[in-house]
Amino acid sequence: MSQTDVKNSKLIRDVDELLTELEARETLSKDETLALAKLELVVESKLFQQDAEGNPEEYLIERFQERLYNFEREYPSLSSFIRRISNNLSNIGI
């Protein structure tokens, strides 16, 4: 088993242990909630960094598509208007 596999196995065990602990609690203190939010940001940023290093083009496309989806969901009429303008510009060769 490689060192990466060992690290991944340990990480999975730690995450499972954390989830079990959280499920056993009825409520979390403000400090615990804040600590979990920070942990989530750290983990997410590490995963994004790993994705960006592994396949930067795919990572950028994925992030762009995610932001585009969020924009379209938040501003449906505006995104429709922008799409029509984009199509018109494309049709005239711009």
Contact map, one row per residue, 1 for C-alpha under 8 A:
1110110000000000000000000000000000000000000000000000000000000000000000000000000000000000000000
1111110000000000000000000000000000000000000000000000000000000000000000000000000000000000000000
1111111000000000000000000000000000000000000000000000000000000000000000000000000000000000000000
0111111100000000000000000000000000000000000000000000000000000000000000000000000000000000000000
1111111110000000000000000000000000000000000000000000000000000000000000000000000000000000000000
1111111111000000000000000000000000000000000000000000000000000000000000000000000000000000000000
0011111111100000000000000000000000000000000000000000000000000000000000000000000000000000000000
0001111111110000000000000000000000000000000000000000000000000000000000000000000000000000000000
0000111111111000000000000000000000000000000000000000000000000000000000000000000000000000000000
0000011111111100000000000000000000000000000000000000000000000000000000000000000000000000000000
0000001111111110000000000000000000000000000000000000000000000000000000000000000000000000000000
0000000111111111000000000000000000000000000000000000000000000000000000000000000000000000000000
0000000011111111100000000000000000000000000000000000000000000000000000000000000000000000000000
0000000001111111110000000000000000000000000000000000000000000000000000000000000000000000000000
0000000000111111111000000000000000000000000000000000000000000000000000000000000000000000000000
0000000000011111111100000000000000000000000000000000000000000000000000000000000000000000000000
0000000000001111111110000000000000000000000000000000000000000000000000000000000000000000000000
0000000000000111111111000000000000000000000000000000000000000000000000000000000000000000000000
0000000000000011111111100000000000000000000000000000000000000000000000000000000000000000000000
0000000000000001111111110000000000000000000000000000000000000000000000000000000000000000000000
0000000000000000111111111000000000000000000000000000000000000000000000000000000000000000000000
0000000000000000011111111000000000000000000000000000000000000000000000000000000000000000000000
0000000000000000001111111100000000000000000000000000000000000000000000000000000000000000000000
0000000000000000000111111100000000000000000000000000000000000000000000000000000000000000000000
0000000000000000000011111111000000000000000000000000000000000000000000000000000000000000000000
0000000000000000000000111111000000000000000000000000000000000000000000000000000000000000000000
0000000000000000000000001111100000000000000000000000000000000000000000000000000000000000000000
0000000000000000000000001111110110000000000000000000000000000000000000000000000000000000000000
0000000000000000000000000011111110000000000000000000000000000000000000000000000000000000000000
0000000000000000000000000001111111000000000000000000000000000000000000000000000000000000000000
0000000000000000000000000000111111100000000000000000000000000000000000000000000000000000000000
0000000000000000000000000001111111110000000000000000000000000000000000000000000000000000000000
0000000000000000000000000001111111111000000000000000000000000000000000000000000000000000000000
0000000000000000000000000000011111111100000000000000000000000000000000000000000000000000000000
0000000000000000000000000000001111111110000000000000000000000000000000000000000000000000000000
0000000000000000000000000000000111111111000000000000000000000000000000000000000000000000000000
0000000000000000000000000000000011111111100000000000000000000000000000000000000000000000000000
0000000000000000000000000000000001111111110000000000000000000000000000000000000000000000000000
0000000000000000000000000000000000111111111000000000000000000000000000000000000000000000000000
0000000000000000000000000000000000011111111100000000000000000000000000000000000000000000000000
0000000000000000000000000000000000001111111110000000000000000000000000000000000000000000000000
0000000000000000000000000000000000000111111111000000000000000000000000000000000000000000000000
0000000000000000000000000000000000000011111111100000000000000000000000000000000000000000000000
0000000000000000000000000000000000000001111111110000000000000000000000000000000000000000000000
0000000000000000000000000000000000000000111111111000000000000000000000000000000000000000000000
0000000000000000000000000000000000000000011111111100000000000000000000000000000000000000000000
0000000000000000000000000000000000000000001111111110000000000000000000000000000000000000000000
0000000000000000000000000000000000000000000111111111000000100000000000000000000000000000000000
0000000000000000000000000000000000000000000011111111100000000000000000000000000000000000000000
0000000000000000000000000000000000000000000001111111110000000000000000000000000000000000000000
0000000000000000000000000000000000000000000000111111111100100000000000000000000000000000000000
0000000000000000000000000000000000000000000000011111111111110000000000000000000000000000000000
0000000000000000000000000000000000000000000000001111111100000000000000000000000000000000000000
0000000000000000000000000000000000000000000000000111111100000000000000000000000000000000000000
0000000000000000000000000000000000000000000000000011111111100000000000000000000000000000000000
0000000000000000000000000000000000000000000000000011111111110000000000000000000000000000000000
0000000000000000000000000000000000000000000000000001001111111000000000000000000000000000000000
0000000000000000000000000000000000000000000000000001001111111100000000000000000000000000000000
0000000000000000000000000000000000000000000000010011001111111110000000000000000000000000000000
0000000000000000000000000000000000000000000000000001000111111111000000000000000000000000000000
0000000000000000000000000000000000000000000000000000000011111111100000000000000000000000000000
0000000000000000000000000000000000000000000000000000000001111111110000000000000000000000000000
0000000000000000000000000000000000000000000000000000000000111111111000000000000000000000000000
0000000000000000000000000000000000000000000000000000000000011111111100000000000000000000000000
0000000000000000000000000000000000000000000000000000000000001111111110000000000000000000000000
0000000000000000000000000000000000000000000000000000000000000111111111000000000000000000000000
0000000000000000000000000000000000000000000000000000000000000011111111100000000000000000000000
0000000000000000000000000000000000000000000000000000000000000001111111110000000000000000000000
0000000000000000000000000000000000000000000000000000000000000000111111111000000000000000000000
0000000000000000000000000000000000000000000000000000000000000000011111111100000000000000000000
0000000000000000000000000000000000000000000000000000000000000000001111111111001000000000000000
0000000000000000000000000000000000000000000000000000000000000000000111111111011100000000000000
0000000000000000000000000000000000000000000000000000000000000000000011111111000000000000000000
0000000000000000000000000000000000000000000000000000000000000000000001111111000000000000000000
0000000000000000000000000000000000000000000000000000000000000000000000111111111000000000000000
0000000000000000000000000000000000000000000000000000000000000000000000111111111100000000000000
0000000000000000000000000000000000000000000000000000000000000000000000000011111110000000000000
0000000000000000000000000000000000000000000000000000000000000000000000010011111111000000000000
0000000000000000000000000000000000000000000000000000000000000000000000110011111111100000000000
0000000000000000000000000000000000000000000000000000000000000000000000010001111111110000000000
0000000000000000000000000000000000000000000000000000000000000000000000000000111111111000000000
0000000000000000000000000000000000000000000000000000000000000000000000000000011111111100000000
0000000000000000000000000000000000000000000000000000000000000000000000000000001111111110000000
0000000000000000000000000000000000000000000000000000000000000000000000000000000111111111000000
0000000000000000000000000000000000000000000000000000000000000000000000000000000011111111100000
0000000000000000000000000000000000000000000000000000000000000000000000000000000001111111110000
0000000000000000000000000000000000000000000000000000000000000000000000000000000000111111111000
0000000000000000000000000000000000000000000000000000000000000000000000000000000000011111111100
0000000000000000000000000000000000000000000000000000000000000000000000000000000000001111111111
0000000000000000000000000000000000000000000000000000000000000000000000000000000000000111111111
0000000000000000000000000000000000000000000000000000000000000000000000000000000000000011111111
0000000000000000000000000000000000000000000000000000000000000000000000000000000000000001111111
0000000000000000000000000000000000000000000000000000000000000000000000000000000000000000111111
0000000000000000000000000000000000000000000000000000000000000000000000000000000000000000111111
